[in-house]
Amino acid sequence: MMEMNCEGTLLMPTNCVLMDEEEMTYVDGGVNIGMYRTYLNKEACLYVAGQWVRDGKWTNVTATQIAHEIFGHAVGYYKLAALLKIIPDLKGSNFYSHVANGVDINNVVDKYQSAFDIIWNTFKSEGTFTGPY
């Protein structure tokens, strides 16, 4: 097996700006909070969403909108077949790729917010949320 040497100098453009993850989150305006089965519980979603609003991280969306988005991502990820029976129009969209890589939340209303609201009002919460994890 041939060994590859990946050492070398990487030349970056002169207008390149380097920044750490915290600064990038600030510039990009969003964060990925992962994907957990816990997000199939509405109380857990409300708790997580409340933290973002309470900590002053988000001001352009409500905790309810964020909670619906988190729950909608989880349902889209873990229960896609059942979801497509309720909202078949999502089948031809980029919805699954949108929800499949974890929950990306931003300080703006998500483009799928109306779908997330339908999901919240249609699907039941699973499990029991016992507090912060």
N, CA, C and O atoms as a GROMACS GRO file, in nm:
protein
  532
    1MET      N    1   0.084  -0.118   0.000
    1MET     CA    2   0.000   0.000   0.000
    1MET      C    3   0.089   0.124   0.000
    1MET      O    4   0.182   0.135   0.079
    2MET      N    5   0.058   0.217  -0.089
    2MET     CA    6   0.138   0.338  -0.101
    2MET      C    7   0.096   0.439   0.006
    2MET      O    8  -0.022   0.463   0.029
    3GLU      N    9   0.195   0.496   0.069
    3GLU     CA   10   0.168   0.596   0.172
    3GLU      C   11   0.168   0.734   0.108
    3GLU      O   12   0.256   0.766   0.027
    4MET      N   13   0.069   0.816   0.145
    4MET     CA   14   0.061   0.951   0.089
    4MET      C   15   0.123   1.051   0.186
    4MET      O   16   0.103   1.041   0.307
    5ASN      N   17   0.196   1.143   0.132
    5ASN     CA   18   0.252   1.250   0.212
    5ASN      C   19   0.164   1.373   0.192
    5ASN      O   20   0.156   1.427   0.082
    6CYS      N   21   0.100   1.415   0.299
    6CYS     CA   22   0.008   1.529   0.289
    6CYS      C   23   0.069   1.656   0.347
    6CYS      O   24  -0.002   1.753   0.372
    7GLU      N   25   0.199   1.654   0.369
    7GLU     CA   26   0.264   1.773   0.422
    7GLU      C   27   0.295   1.869   0.309
    7GLU      O   28   0.323   1.827   0.196
    8GLY      N   29   0.290   1.993   0.338
    8GLY     CA   30   0.323   2.093   0.238
    8GLY      C   31   0.268   2.227   0.278
    8GLY      O   32   0.204   2.241   0.382
    9THR      N   33   0.294   2.324   0.198
    9THR     CA   34   0.247   2.460   0.225
    9THR      C   35   0.118   2.483   0.149
    9THR      O   36   0.108   2.457   0.029
   10LEU      N   37   0.021   2.532   0.221
   10LEU     CA   38  -0.107   2.566   0.160
   10LEU      C   39  -0.108   2.716   0.139
   10LEU      O   40  -0.100   2.793   0.235
   11LEU      N   41  -0.117   2.758   0.016
   11LEU     CA   42  -0.120   2.901  -0.014
   11LEU      C   43  -0.265   2.948  -0.018
   11LEU      O   44  -0.347   2.897  -0.094
   12MET      N   45  -0.294   3.045   0.065
   12MET     CA   46  -0.428   3.102   0.072
   12MET      C   47  -0.429   3.237   0.002
   12MET      O   48  -0.326   3.306  -0.001
   13PRO      N   49  -0.542   3.276  -0.054
   13PRO     CA   50  -0.550   3.409  -0.117
   13PRO      C   51  -0.523   3.519  -0.014
   13PRO      O   52  -0.547   3.500   0.105
   14THR      N   53  -0.475   3.632  -0.061
   14THR     CA   54  -0.442   3.741   0.031
   14THR      C   55  -0.566   3.797   0.101
   14THR      O   56  -0.554   3.857   0.208
   15ASN      N   57  -0.684   3.778   0.041
   15ASN     CA   58  -0.805   3.830   0.105
   15ASN      C   59  -0.873   3.726   0.194
   15ASN      O   60  -0.986   3.746   0.238
   16CYS      N   61  -0.805   3.615   0.220
   16CYS     CA   62  -0.860   3.509   0.305
   16CYS      C   63  -0.862   3.555   0.450
   16CYS      O   64  -0.765   3.615   0.499
   17VAL      N   65  -0.970   3.527   0.519
   17VAL     CA   66  -0.983   3.561   0.659
   17VAL      C   67  -1.000   3.432   0.738
   17VAL      O   68  -1.088   3.352   0.708
   18LEU      N   69  -0.916   3.412   0.838
   18LEU     CA   70  -0.927   3.295   0.924
   18LEU      C   71  -1.002   3.333   1.050
   18LEU      O   72  -0.984   3.443   1.104
   19MET      N   73  -1.086   3.242   1.097
   19MET     CA   74  -1.161   3.269   1.220
   19MET      C   75  -1.192   3.138   1.290
   19MET      O   76  -1.196   3.032   1.227
   20ASP      N   77  -1.214   3.146   1.420
   20ASP     CA   78  -1.247   3.026   1.496
   20ASP      C   79  -1.396   2.995   1.484
   20ASP      O   80  -1.472   3.073   1.426
   21GLU      N   81  -1.437   2.880   1.540
   21GLU     CA   82  -1.576   2.835   1.526
   21GLU      C   83  -1.675   2.934   1.586
   21GLU      O   84  -1.780   2.959   1.528
   22GLU      N   85  -1.643   2.989   1.703
   22GLU     CA   86  -1.735   3.083   1.768
   22GLU      C   87  -1.757   3.206   1.681
   22GLU      O   88  -1.870   3.252   1.666
   23GLU      N   89  -1.650   3.258   1.625
   23GLU     CA   90  -1.662   3.375   1.538
   23GLU      C   91  -1.738   3.340   1.411
   23GLU      O   92  -1.817   3.421   1.362
   24MET      N   93  -1.715   3.220   1.357
   24MET     CA   94  -1.786   3.179   1.236
   24MET      C   95  -1.935   3.167   1.263
   24MET      O   96  -2.017   3.204   1.179
   25THR      N   97  -1.971   3.114   1.380
   25THR     CA   98  -2.112   3.105   1.417
   25THR      C   99  -2.174   3.244   1.418
   25THR      O  100  -2.286   3.263   1.372
   26TYR      N  101  -2.100   3.341   1.472
   26TYR     CA  102  -2.150   3.478   1.476
   26TYR      C  103  -2.167   3.533   1.334
   26TYR      O  104  -2.270   3.593   1.303
   27VAL      N  105  -2.067   3.513   1.249
   27VAL     CA  106  -2.072   3.566   1.113
   27VAL      C  107  -2.177   3.495   1.030
   27VAL      O  108  -2.258   3.558   0.962
   28ASP      N  109  -2.177   3.362   1.037
   28ASP     CA  110  -2.271   3.282   0.958
   28ASP      C  111  -2.412   3.296   1.013
   28ASP      O  112  -2.509   3.285   0.938
   29GLY      N  113  -2.424   3.318   1.143
   29GLY     CA  114  -2.555   3.339   1.203
   29GLY      C  115  -2.626   3.213   1.245
   29GLY      O  116  -2.743   3.221   1.284
   30GLY      N  117  -2.564   3.100   1.238
   30GLY     CA  118  -2.634   2.978   1.273
   30GLY      C  119  -2.545   2.879   1.344
   30GLY      O  120  -2.424   2.899   1.359
   31VAL      N  121  -2.608   2.772   1.388
   31VAL     CA  122  -2.535   2.667   1.458
   31VAL      C  123  -2.606   2.535   1.432
   31VAL      O  124  -2.729   2.532   1.416
   32ASN      N  125  -2.530   2.428   1.427
   32ASN     CA  126  -2.588   2.295   1.412
   32ASN      C  127  -2.590   2.230   1.549
   32ASN      O  128  -2.485   2.213   1.612
   33ILE      N  129  -2.709   2.195   1.597
   33ILE     CA  130  -2.721   2.137   1.731
   33ILE      C  131  -2.735   1.985   1.726
   33ILE      O  132  -2.778   1.924   1.824
   34GLY      N  133  -2.697   1.925   1.615
   34GLY     CA  134  -2.698   1.779   1.604
   34GLY      C  135  -2.838   1.723   1.584
   34GLY      O  136  -2.935   1.797   1.565
   35MET      N  137  -2.846   1.592   1.588
   35MET     CA  138  -2.975   1.523   1.574
   35MET      C  139  -2.982   1.415   1.680
   35MET      O  140  -2.896   1.327   1.686
   36TYR      N  141  -3.083   1.421   1.763
   36TYR     CA  142  -3.101   1.326   1.872
   36TYR      C  143  -3.247   1.282   1.877
   36TYR      O  144  -3.337   1.361   1.848
   37ARG      N  145  -3.269   1.157   1.914
   37ARG     CA  146  -3.407   1.107   1.928
   37ARG      C  147  -3.482   1.188   2.034
   37ARG      O  148  -3.605   1.195   2.032
   38THR      N  149  -3.410   1.247   2.126
   38THR     CA  150  -3.471   1.333   2.228
   38THR      C  151  -3.554   1.443   2.165
   38THR      O  152  -3.653   1.488   2.223
   39TYR      N  153  -3.515   1.486   2.046
   39TYR     CA  154  -3.587   1.594   1.978
   39TYR      C  155  -3.724   1.550   1.927
   39TYR      O  156  -3.798   1.632   1.874
   40LEU      N  157  -3.758   1.422   1.943
   40LEU     CA  158  -3.894   1.377   1.913
   40LEU      C  159  -3.988   1.408   2.030
   40LEU      O  160  -4.107   1.380   2.024
   41ASN      N  161  -3.932   1.466   2.137
   41ASN     CA  162  -4.011   1.507   2.253
   41ASN      C  163  -4.028   1.659   2.248
   41ASN      O  164  -3.930   1.733   2.247
   42LYS      N  165  -4.152   1.704   2.245
   42LYS     CA  166  -4.180   1.847   2.230
   42LYS      C  167  -4.129   1.929   2.348
   42LYS      O  168  -4.084   2.042   2.329
   43GLU      N  169  -4.137   1.874   2.470
   43GLU     CA  170  -4.086   1.947   2.586
   43GLU      C  171  -3.936   1.970   2.574
   43GLU      O  172  -3.886   2.077   2.609
   44ALA      N  173  -3.864   1.869   2.526
   44ALA     CA  174  -3.719   1.884   2.506
   44ALA      C  175  -3.691   1.993   2.404
   44ALA      O  176  -3.600   2.074   2.421
   45CYS      N  177  -3.769   1.996   2.297
   45CYS     CA  178  -3.752   2.098   2.193
   45CYS      C  179  -3.779   2.238   2.249
   45CYS      O  180  -3.706   2.332   2.219
   46LEU      N  181  -3.883   2.250   2.329
   46LEU     CA  182  -3.915   2.379   2.391
   46LEU      C  183  -3.804   2.423   2.486
   46LEU      O  184  -3.771   2.541   2.493
   47TYR      N  185  -3.747   2.328   2.557
   47TYR     CA  186  -3.638   2.359   2.649
   47TYR      C  187  -3.516   2.411   2.572
   47TYR      O  188  -3.462   2.517   2.605
   48VAL      N  189  -3.474   2.337   2.471
   48VAL     CA  190  -3.356   2.376   2.392
   48VAL      C  191  -3.380   2.511   2.324
   48VAL      O  192  -3.293   2.599   2.327
   49ALA      N  193  -3.496   2.528   2.264
   49ALA     CA  194  -3.529   2.654   2.197
   49ALA      C  195  -3.531   2.770   2.295
   49ALA      O  196  -3.483   2.879   2.266
   50GLY      N  197  -3.588   2.745   2.412
   50GLY     CA  198  -3.594   2.849   2.514
   50GLY      C  199  -3.456   2.896   2.556
   50GLY      O  200  -3.436   3.014   2.584
   51GLN      N  201  -3.360   2.805   2.560
   51GLN     CA  202  -3.223   2.842   2.597
   51GLN      C  203  -3.165   2.941   2.496
   51GLN      O  204  -3.098   3.037   2.534
   52TRP      N  205  -3.189   2.917   2.367
   52TRP     CA  206  -3.134   3.006   2.265
   52TRP      C  207  -3.194   3.146   2.275
   52TRP      O  208  -3.123   3.245   2.259
   53VAL      N  209  -3.322   3.154   2.300
   53VAL     CA  210  -3.388   3.285   2.310
   53VAL      C  211  -3.353   3.351   2.444
   53VAL      O  212  -3.321   3.470   2.448
   54ARG      N  213  -3.359   3.274   2.551
   54ARG     CA  214  -3.331   3.327   2.685
   54ARG      C  215  -3.188   3.379   2.695
   54ARG      O  216  -3.164   3.481   2.760
   55ASP      N  217  -3.094   3.310   2.633
   55ASP     CA  218  -2.954   3.353   2.638
   55ASP      C  219  -2.925   3.471   2.546
   55ASP      O  220  -2.812   3.519   2.539
   56GLY      N  221  -3.028   3.518   2.474
   56GLY     CA  222  -3.012   3.633   2.387
   56GLY      C  223  -2.944   3.602   2.255
   56GLY      O  224  -2.904   3.694   2.183
   57LYS      N  225  -2.929   3.473   2.223
   57LYS     CA  226  -2.862   3.437   2.098
   57LYS      C  227  -2.949   3.468   1.977
   57LYS      O  228  -2.898   3.508   1.873
   58TRP      N  229  -3.080   3.450   1.991
   58TRP     CA  230  -3.170   3.474   1.879
   58TRP      C  231  -3.274   3.579   1.918
   58TRP      O  232  -3.333   3.572   2.026
   59THR      N  233  -3.294   3.673   1.830
   59THR     CA  234  -3.392   3.779   1.855
   59THR      C  235  -3.492   3.793   1.741
   59THR      O  236  -3.593   3.862   1.756
   60ASN      N  237  -3.466   3.730   1.627
   60ASN     CA  238  -3.554   3.743   1.510
   60ASN      C  239  -3.651   3.627   1.495
   60ASN      O  240  -3.733   3.626   1.402
   61VAL      N  241  -3.644   3.529   1.584
   61VAL     CA  242  -3.736   3.415   1.585
   61VAL      C  243  -3.779   3.391   1.729
   61VAL      O  244  -3.710   3.429   1.823
   62THR      N  245  -3.893   3.327   1.744
   62THR     CA  246  -3.943   3.297   1.878
   62THR      C  247  -3.897   3.158   1.921
   62THR      O  248  -3.858   3.076   1.839
   63ALA      N  249  -3.904   3.134   2.050
   63ALA     CA  250  -3.871   3.001   2.103
   63ALA      C  251  -3.966   2.897   2.044
   63ALA      O  252  -3.926   2.784   2.019
   64THR      N  253  -4.091   2.934   2.024
   64THR     CA  254  -4.188   2.841   1.965
   64THR      C  255  -4.148   2.804   1.823
   64THR      O  256  -4.156   2.687   1.786
   65GLN      N  257  -4.106   2.901   1.743
   65GLN     CA  258  -4.063   2.871   1.606
   65GLN      C  259  -3.941   2.779   1.606
   65GLN      O  260  -3.934   2.685   1.527
   66ILE      N  261  -3.847   2.806   1.694
   66ILE     CA  262  -3.727   2.721   1.702
   66ILE      C  263  -3.765   2.581   1.748
   66ILE      O  264  -3.714   2.483   1.693
   67ALA      N  265  -3.853   2.569   1.847
   67ALA     CA  266  -3.897   2.438   1.896
   67ALA      C  267  -3.964   2.359   1.785
   67ALA      O  268  -3.938   2.239   1.769
   68HIS      N  269  -4.050   2.424   1.708
   68HIS     CA  270  -4.117   2.358   1.596
   68HIS      C  271  -4.013   2.311   1.493
   68HIS      O  272  -4.027   2.202   1.437
   69GLU      N  273  -3.912   2.392   1.470
   69GLU     CA  274  -3.808   2.354   1.375
   69GLU      C  275  -3.730   2.232   1.424
   69GLU      O  276  -3.705   2.139   1.348
   70ILE      N  277  -3.691   2.233   1.551
   70ILE     CA  278  -3.616   2.120   1.606
   70ILE      C  279  -3.699   1.992   1.597
   70ILE      O  280  -3.649   1.889   1.552
   71PHE      N  281  -3.825   1.999   1.639
   71PHE     CA  282  -3.914   1.882   1.633
   71PHE      C  283  -3.934   1.839   1.488
   71PHE      O  284  -3.932   1.719   1.459
   72GLY      N  285  -3.954   1.935   1.398
   72GLY     CA  286  -3.973   1.904   1.257
   72GLY      C  287  -3.853   1.834   1.195
   72GLY      O  288  -3.868   1.743   1.114
   73HIS      N  289  -3.735   1.878   1.232
   73HIS     CA  290  -3.613   1.812   1.185
   73HIS      C  291  -3.611   1.666   1.233
   73HIS      O  292  -3.582   1.576   1.155
   74ALA      N  293  -3.642   1.645   1.360
   74ALA     CA  294  -3.639   1.509   1.416
   74ALA      C  295  -3.742   1.418   1.348
   74ALA      O  296  -3.711   1.304   1.314
   75VAL      N  297  -3.862   1.470   1.329
   75VAL     CA  298  -3.966   1.390   1.262
   75VAL      C  299  -3.923   1.361   1.118
   75VAL      O  300  -3.939   1.249   1.070
   76GLY      N  301  -3.869   1.461   1.049
   76GLY     CA  302  -3.823   1.441   0.912
   76GLY      C  303  -3.710   1.340   0.903
   76GLY      O  304  -3.700   1.266   0.805
   77TYR      N  305  -3.628   1.336   1.004
   77TYR     CA  306  -3.514   1.244   1.004
   77TYR      C  307  -3.554   1.102   1.046
   77TYR      O  308  -3.518   1.005   0.980
   78TYR      N  309  -3.628   1.091   1.155
   78TYR     CA  310  -3.660   0.960   1.211
   78TYR      C  311  -3.791   0.900   1.159
   78TYR      O  312  -3.810   0.779   1.168
   79LYS      N  313  -3.880   0.982   1.105
   79LYS     CA  314  -4.013   0.935   1.066
   79LYS      C  315  -4.053   0.984   0.927
   79LYS      O  316  -4.167   1.024   0.905
   80LEU      N  317  -3.959   0.981   0.835
   80LEU     CA  318  -3.983   1.039   0.703
   80LEU      C  319  -4.101   0.975   0.631
   80LEU      O  320  -4.182   1.047   0.571
   81ALA      N  321  -4.113   0.844   0.634
   81ALA     CA  322  -4.222   0.776   0.562
   81ALA      C  323  -4.358   0.824   0.612
   81ALA      O  324  -4.447   0.852   0.532
   82ALA      N  325  -4.375   0.832   0.744
   82ALA     CA  326  -4.502   0.879   0.800
   82ALA      C  327  -4.526   1.025   0.765
   82ALA      O  328  -4.639   1.065   0.738
   83LEU      N  329  -4.420   1.104   0.764
   83LEU     CA  330  -4.432   1.246   0.732
   83LEU      C  331  -4.477   1.266   0.587
   83LEU      O  332  -4.561   1.352   0.559
   84LEU      N  333  -4.422   1.188   0.495
   84LEU     CA  334  -4.457   1.203   0.353
   84LEU      C  335  -4.602   1.165   0.326
   84LEU      O  336  -4.659   1.209   0.226
   85LYS      N  337  -4.661   1.083   0.412
   85LYS     CA  338  -4.804   1.052   0.397
   85LYS      C  339  -4.889   1.173   0.432
   85LYS      O  340  -4.998   1.191   0.377
   86ILE      N  341  -4.840   1.255   0.522
   86ILE     CA  342  -4.915   1.372   0.568
   86ILE      C  343  -4.888   1.494   0.478
   86ILE      O  344  -4.980   1.568   0.445
   87ILE      N  345  -4.763   1.512   0.439
   87ILE     CA  346  -4.725   1.624   0.352
   87ILE      C  347  -4.651   1.566   0.231
   87ILE      O  348  -4.529   1.573   0.225
   88PRO      N  349  -4.724   1.510   0.135
   88PRO     CA  350  -4.660   1.444   0.020
   88PRO      C  351  -4.578   1.539  -0.067
   88PRO      O  352  -4.487   1.495  -0.138
   89ASP      N  353  -4.608   1.668  -0.064
   89ASP     CA  354  -4.533   1.765  -0.145
   89ASP      C  355  -4.386   1.773  -0.105
   89ASP      O  356  -4.302   1.818  -0.183
   90LEU      N  357  -4.354   1.730   0.016
   90LEU     CA  358  -4.214   1.734   0.059
   90LEU      C  359  -4.128   1.633  -0.017
   90LEU      O  360  -4.006   1.646  -0.022
   91LYS      N  361  -4.193   1.533  -0.076
   91LYS     CA  362  -4.118   1.427  -0.145
   91LYS      C  363  -4.030   1.481  -0.257
   91LYS      O  364  -3.917   1.435  -0.273
   92GLY      N  365  -4.077   1.575  -0.332
   92GLY     CA  366  -3.998   1.630  -0.443
   92GLY      C  367  -3.911   1.747  -0.404
   92GLY      O  368  -3.846   1.807  -0.490
   93SER      N  369  -3.907   1.780  -0.277
   93SER     CA  370  -3.831   1.896  -0.232
   93SER      C  371  -3.695   1.853  -0.177
   93SER      O  372  -3.660   1.735  -0.178
   94ASN      N  373  -3.622   1.949  -0.129
   94ASN     CA  374  -3.493   1.923  -0.064
   94ASN      C  375  -3.508   1.906   0.086
   94ASN      O  376  -3.411   1.918   0.161
   95PHE      N  377  -3.630   1.878   0.131
   95PHE     CA  378  -3.658   1.874   0.274
   95PHE      C  379  -3.569   1.774   0.347
   95PHE      O  380  -3.509   1.808   0.449
   96TYR      N  381  -3.558   1.651   0.296
   96TYR     CA  382  -3.480   1.550   0.369
   96TYR      C  383  -3.333   1.592   0.379
   96TYR      O  384  -3.273   1.577   0.486
   97SER      N  385  -3.275   1.643   0.272
   97SER     CA  386  -3.135   1.686   0.281
   97SER      C  387  -3.122   1.804   0.377
   97SER      O  388  -3.017   1.823   0.438
   98HIS      N  389  -3.228   1.882   0.390
   98HIS     CA  390  -3.229   1.995   0.483
   98HIS      C  391  -3.226   1.946   0.628
   98HIS      O  392  -3.161   2.008   0.713
   99VAL      N  393  -3.296   1.837   0.657
   99VAL     CA  394  -3.306   1.791   0.796
   99VAL      C  395  -3.206   1.680   0.829
   99VAL      O  396  -3.187   1.650   0.947
  100ALA      N  397  -3.144   1.619   0.730
  100ALA     CA  398  -3.064   1.498   0.753
  100ALA      C  399  -2.929   1.522   0.821
  100ALA      O  400  -2.873   1.429   0.879
  101ASN      N  401  -2.878   1.642   0.816
  101ASN     CA  402  -2.744   1.665   0.872
  101ASN      C  403  -2.749   1.730   1.010
  101ASN      O  404  -2.656   1.800   1.048
  102GLY      N  405  -2.854   1.707   1.083
  102GLY     CA  406  -2.869   1.770   1.213
  102GLY      C  407  -2.958   1.891   1.203
  102GLY      O  408  -3.011   1.922   1.096
  103VAL      N  409  -2.975   1.958   1.312
  103VAL     CA  410  -3.065   2.073   1.317
  103VAL      C  411  -2.981   2.200   1.305
  103VAL      O  412  -2.908   2.237   1.397
  104ASP      N  413  -2.993   2.266   1.192
  104ASP     CA  414  -2.927   2.395   1.172
  104ASP      C  415  -3.028   2.503   1.209
  104ASP      O  416  -3.128   2.522   1.141
  105ILE      N  417  -2.999   2.574   1.318
  105ILE     CA  418  -3.089   2.683   1.355
  105ILE      C  419  -3.016   2.815   1.334
  105ILE      O  420  -2.896   2.827   1.356
  106ASN      N  421  -3.093   2.912   1.292
  106ASN     CA  422  -3.040   3.045   1.263
  106ASN      C  423  -3.132   3.148   1.326
  106ASN      O  424  -3.241   3.116   1.373
  107ASN      N  425  -3.088   3.270   1.326
  107ASN     CA  426  -3.166   3.379   1.383
  107ASN      C  427  -3.263   3.435   1.279
  107ASN      O  428  -3.285   3.556   1.271
  108VAL      N  429  -3.320   3.345   1.199
  108VAL     CA  430  -3.422   3.380   1.100
  108VAL      C  431  -3.524   3.268   1.095
  108VAL      O  432  -3.496   3.155   1.136
  109VAL      N  433  -3.642   3.298   1.046
  109VAL     CA  434  -3.745   3.195   1.031
  109VAL      C  435  -3.702   3.102   0.918
  109VAL      O  436  -3.667   3.148   0.810
  110ASP      N  437  -3.706   2.972   0.944
  110ASP     CA  438  -3.664   2.872   0.846
  110ASP      C  439  -3.759   2.869   0.728
  110ASP      O  440  -3.878   2.894   0.743
  111LYS      N  441  -3.706   2.838   0.609
  111LYS     CA  442  -3.790   2.834   0.489
  111LYS      C  443  -3.895   2.724   0.496
  111LYS      O  444  -3.995   2.730   0.424
  112TYR      N  445  -3.875   2.624   0.580
  112TYR     CA  446  -3.973   2.516   0.597
  112TYR      C  447  -4.060   2.536   0.723
  112TYR      O  448  -4.121   2.440   0.771
  113GLN      N  449  -4.065   2.658   0.776
  113GLN     CA  450  -4.137   2.682   0.901
  113GLN      C  451  -4.283   2.638   0.893
  113GLN      O  452  -4.334   2.581   0.989
  114SER      N  453  -4.351   2.661   0.782
  114SER     CA  454  -4.492   2.621   0.772
  114SER      C  455  -4.504   2.469   0.780
  114SER      O  456  -4.598   2.418   0.841
  115ALA      N  457  -4.409   2.396   0.720
  115ALA     CA  458  -4.410   2.249   0.732
  115ALA      C  459  -4.382   2.208   0.876
  115ALA      O  460  -4.444   2.115   0.927
  116PHE      N  461  -4.287   2.276   0.941
  116PHE     CA  462  -4.256   2.244   1.081
  116PHE      C  463  -4.377   2.267   1.171
  116PHE      O  464  -4.400   2.191   1.265
  117ASP      N  465  -4.455   2.372   1.143
  117ASP     CA  466  -4.575   2.399   1.222
  117ASP      C  467  -4.678   2.288   1.204
  117ASP      O  468  -4.741   2.245   1.300
  118ILE      N  469  -4.695   2.241   1.080
  118ILE     CA  470  -4.788   2.129   1.054
  118ILE      C  471  -4.741   2.004   1.126
  118ILE      O  472  -4.820   1.933   1.188
  119ILE      N  473  -4.611   1.977   1.119
  119ILE     CA  474  -4.554   1.860   1.186
  119ILE      C  475  -4.579   1.868   1.336
  119ILE      O  476  -4.620   1.769   1.397
  120TRP      N  477  -4.554   1.983   1.395
  120TRP     CA  478  -4.574   2.002   1.540
  120TRP      C  479  -4.718   1.972   1.579
  120TRP      O  480  -4.744   1.908   1.680
  121ASN      N  481  -4.811   2.020   1.498
  121ASN     CA  482  -4.953   2.003   1.530
  121ASN      C  483  -5.008   1.867   1.492
  121ASN      O  484  -5.119   1.832   1.532
  122THR      N  485  -4.934   1.788   1.416
  122THR     CA  486  -4.982   1.659   1.369
  122THR      C  487  -4.920   1.541   1.444
  122THR      O  488  -4.991   1.446   1.480
  123PHE      N  489  -4.791   1.546   1.467
  123PHE     CA  490  -4.722   1.434   1.530
  123PHE      C  491  -4.721   1.447   1.681
  123PHE      O  492  -4.710   1.557   1.735
  124LYS      N  493  -4.734   1.334   1.748
  124LYS     CA  494  -4.732   1.333   1.894
  124LYS      C  495  -4.588   1.334   1.945
  124LYS      O  496  -4.496   1.284   1.880
  125SER      N  497  -4.573   1.390   2.062
  125SER     CA  498  -4.444   1.390   2.130
  125SER      C  499  -4.413   1.248   2.177
  125SER      O  500  -4.503   1.174   2.215
  126GLU      N  501  -4.286   1.212   2.175
  126GLU     CA  502  -4.246   1.078   2.220
  126GLU      C  503  -4.162   1.088   2.346
  126GLU      O  504  -4.084   1.181   2.364
  127GLY      N  505  -4.179   0.990   2.432
  127GLY     CA  506  -4.095   0.981   2.551
  127GLY      C  507  -4.128   1.087   2.654
  127GLY      O  508  -4.224   1.162   2.641
  128THR      N  509  -4.046   1.089   2.758
  128THR     CA  510  -4.062   1.184   2.867
  128THR      C  511  -3.934   1.264   2.880
  128THR      O  512  -3.825   1.207   2.887
  129PHE      N  513  -3.947   1.393   2.884
  129PHE     CA  514  -3.830   1.480   2.902
  129PHE      C  515  -3.814   1.505   3.051
  129PHE      O  516  -3.906   1.556   3.116
  130THR      N  517  -3.699   1.470   3.105
  130THR     CA  518  -3.677   1.483   3.249
  130THR      C  519  -3.586   1.599   3.285
  130THR      O  520  -3.548   1.614   3.401
  131GLY      N  521  -3.552   1.678   3.189
  131GLY     CA  522  -3.468   1.794   3.218
  131GLY      C  523  -3.347   1.799   3.128
  131GLY      O  524  -3.333   1.718   3.036
  132PRO      N  525  -3.260   1.895   3.154
  132PRO     CA  526  -3.142   1.914   3.068
  132PRO      C  527  -3.060   1.787   3.056
  132PRO      O  528  -3.051   1.707   3.149
  133TYR      N  529  -3.000   1.771   2.940
  133TYR     CA  530  -2.913   1.656   2.919
  133TYR      C  531  -2.771   1.699   2.903
  133TYR      O  532  -2.683   1.615   2.884
   0.00000   0.00000   0.00000
